[in-house]
Amino acid sequence: QVEVVESGGGSVQAGGRLTVSCTITGDRATRSCLAWFRQSPGNERVAVAGIDLDGNTAYADAVKGRFTISQEIVSQDTFKTNLYLSMINLRPEATAMYYCATLKRRTVRSSRLWPESLRACADFGDFGQGTQVTVSS
């Protein structure tokens, strides 16, 4: 059974920094990529950053240069993995619920979400319950 659990959200002032974390287990048979998404009130959930099994990454234009995604496989036996999103120079528009996701292998030619560098990543997978990030001005 796939489990995705986020932690580390909180409140910071604009210009500050925060790292959110996620632990993923149970997806050895299906994982191609891990990713962070975010959703603010009244808006759709959008992709923020993704990383594949080889460590290739991609970022939304709005966060490039300020957000960094990284992964740490803590158990090769269980494939338990920690995923991080380190955020600096935060802006109020970053206020949102942040969701971690394990994404399956893409089986179609193109993606709505990911560039060619993450060609293995599908647009869908299993999501966690989210962790809230609030940036005040």
Secondary structure as UniProt FT lines:
FT   STRAND          3..7
FT   STRAND          10..13
FT   TURN            14..15
FT   STRAND          18..25
FT   TURN            28..30
FT   STRAND          33..39
FT   TURN            41..42
FT   STRAND          46..52
FT   TURN            53..54
FT   STRAND          57..59
FT   HELIX           61..63
FT   TURN            64..66
FT   STRAND          67..73
FT   TURN            76..78
FT   STRAND          81..87
FT   HELIX           92..94
FT   STRAND          96..105
FT   HELIX           116..118
FT   TURN            119..120
FT   STRAND          121..127
FT   STRAND          131..136
//
